[in-house]
Amino acid sequence: MAKSAEELKKLTLSEFNKAAVQFDNNDPSVYNMCRKDYPDILAEMEKENFTDVLDAGCGTGAVLALLSEKYPDKNYTGIDLSPEMISVANSKKLQGVKFICGDCENLPFAADSFDVITCSMSFHHYPHPMDFFRSCKRVLRPGGRLIIRDMTVPQPFLWFVNHVEIPLAHLVGKGDVACYGRKDFERFCRESGLKLELFERRKGCRLHCVIRKKKK
């Protein structure tokens, strides 16, 4: 039986509350593998000027730690569903970085607040992806970007992941919801009023996506 959105969020919350303490360790876990995405995120961000950055699904703040070290004069905010992740992130006492425990599907920020939103290996945990897209559109400034790194595979493997692998992962306490392809992101953008500028499937089954809010 398919799990409800509430059940999936509870699984995600449980998984990452437990993982928070060892999340930054150098053990060969799936969480450690996520760090390979960070250079590509930084390279994408550096293509344009930015001042205010939001990291959605920020975990322990690893992406924002790198950014704040390289660009200390910018403003950074991280949001994550897991209070344990936020606790670890706050313990790092990063200058110019604010961490908030909250739901990425309902971003608790004013309209037109950020130049860039990054989302690294978090999007596949969102039961309502359209809510996230609409929320991002609201809080991005005109011309702002949403940069997503996540997992993806080509069809027909995508069907297998979503209908076989992910339901099996639920049995061991994982809160994954779905992996998506280009057509899915085209639909998310079309229905939210955002523009898909780049969709690439990169090495390691990684999705690299750049989405923009139109200028007024």
Secondary structure as UniProt FT lines:
FT   HELIX           5..19
FT   TURN            20..24
FT   HELIX           30..33
FT   HELIX           34..37
FT   HELIX           38..45
FT   TURN            46..47
FT   STRAND          52..56
FT   TURN            59..61
FT   HELIX           62..70
FT   TURN            72..73
FT   STRAND          75..80
FT   HELIX           83..91
FT   TURN            95..96
FT   STRAND          97..101
FT   TURN            104..105
FT   TURN            111..112
FT   STRAND          114..120
FT   HELIX           123..125
FT   HELIX           129..139
FT   STRAND          140..151
FT   TURN            155..156
FT   HELIX           157..160
FT   HELIX           161..165
FT   HELIX           166..171
FT   TURN            172..173
FT   HELIX           182..192
FT   STRAND          195..202
FT   TURN            203..205
FT   STRAND          206..212
//
